[in-house]
Amino acid sequence: MAAAAAVNPELKAQWRPKTNPWIIAATVALAAFMEVLDTSIANVALPHIAGNLGASGDESTWVLTAYLVSNAIVLPMGGWAASVIGRKNFFMSCIVIFTVSSFLCGIASSLGLLLLFRVFQGAGGGGLQPMAQAIMADSFEPSKRGLAFALYGLVAVLAPSIGPALGGWITDNYSWHWIFYINIPVGILAFVLTSRLVEDPPFAKSDRKNLFKLDYVGLSLLVIAMGSLQIGLDKGEEKDWFGSNFIRGFGIAFAISFVALMIWEWYKKDPLIDVRLFKFKNFAVCCFLMLLTGGFLNATTVLQPQFLQQTIGYTATNAGFSLTAGGFALLFMVAIAGQLVGRFPARNIIITGFALFAVGYYFSATHLNLGISFYTASILRVLQVIAIPLVFIAVTTAAYFGLPSEKNNQVSGLINFARNIGGSILISITNAIVTESGLWHQNQMRKYLTPTDPYFHNRISALKDFFTTSAGKANAETLAQGRIYNQLNTQATALAYVDVFWILFAAALLMIPLTFLLDKNNPREQKGEIRME
């Protein structure tokens, strides 16, 4: 909740957890890792899920976005829930909900049930990320938060990167159901460790009276806004976007509910989302940068394995393993980023990160083709993700600059909210661009498929001769035309993926000047609580 009791500075400075803070950090990071992993582990399993449950490819993507939207809706509620039952109790409750929902997802017999259980799973996971981050923030001295957030950054950026590889291997060797079942033992372990090692600080006491202080109006507006946004994005391409009354209706619902939410929360005494935090320029910029960073991470984690499966015919396992090199690069970069945040201004690190994003997307756009090797795909993945720890850890650290400790729950909730919403938005947008751009390229290439074009004529003749031998003269021409049409579709799809990476390249470049709006802190001179001018 926004209306938190003022923190006694002396109490804040004197309190330290009884357990080593690094053990606490590892404990909460385990739960957060499990939750973040589920944002991507189902990516390469979508064709299998769709086929097994009788759904289309477009419908199967709701398995990802339903989770992200539910997760994002619950994220801002963490502060209120922690104020009612205590941060530790809320954290353990989220572990239980997430673990039970994972089991239900595994036994789901229809797409509708799977989506319902994914909503429950996302709701349980929505409290894990911000609470883990807030627990870390309070367990460490301000001067050591950079290293602590490096561990959290490792969780947040490594889990989505190894998720596709793990999910692909499980799907090909067992079944897609097991990508959910593996959460059960991890959830049990995280619950036991949290119950024994984590404690609530004295300045974050729970109060049952806060049970009736939930901002129900704000929550309702948030659900309407996020639900309308996601339905519009997911169904927009299928329904011809704003040419459809269906999409226009949800677009209007989103606009009205979002504006109403901002106005309501601004004047509410105990808001669900403390939008007044956006008065701090540094925090507002950090939220937007994190939105794009989450979008970059999630979108590219879906795009590359999807490209390899759709156009080249990779198995789920091989498509997932093409991202593994990126995971090892993240391990290396997280360690470096944690050290850099403690030595250099966060703004400089973020600028460097977005420049590296642009380089990675440039090489992806110029090297992605139908003849791409596994080695090249792995190198491209490294280039795509190498900047993520730099930006993620620096933005997360910078978001707390100049804000009082009692706002930690809200800050962590909003930062993670921005990251998840960014991921959900860019997954939907990039998939829509692939479809629309693919159709455009297909129409452009069809102009050359005419009897007067010598290449087309020669190609048809060669294929007819080939199929005459194996299928007979009567079927040869039909099979030849079908082969060329399939090749055209594949090439058009490949060009569409290239277009998406050019767009991401431009977006990364645009973030560089925006980053200059951040305050330029000097971590070498920081003492105690971080305060910015």
Secondary structure as UniProt FT lines:
FT   HELIX           9..14
FT   HELIX           21..37
FT   TURN            38..42
FT   HELIX           43..45
FT   HELIX           46..53
FT   HELIX           57..60
FT   HELIX           62..74
FT   HELIX           75..77
FT   HELIX           78..85
FT   HELIX           87..107
FT   HELIX           111..125
FT   TURN            126..127
FT   HELIX           128..139
FT   HELIX           142..144
FT   HELIX           145..173
FT   TURN            176..177
FT   HELIX           178..181
FT   HELIX           183..197
FT   HELIX           202..204
FT   HELIX           208..213
FT   HELIX           216..236
FT   TURN            237..240
FT   HELIX           241..243
FT   HELIX           245..267
FT   HELIX           275..279
FT   HELIX           281..307
FT   HELIX           308..312
FT   HELIX           316..321
FT   TURN            322..323
FT   HELIX           324..341
FT   TURN            342..343
FT   HELIX           346..367
FT   TURN            370..371
FT   HELIX           374..385
FT   TURN            386..387
FT   HELIX           388..398
FT   TURN            399..402
FT   HELIX           405..407
FT   HELIX           408..446
FT   TURN            447..448
FT   TURN            451..452
FT   HELIX           454..471
FT   HELIX           473..515
FT   TURN            516..517
FT   HELIX           523..525
//
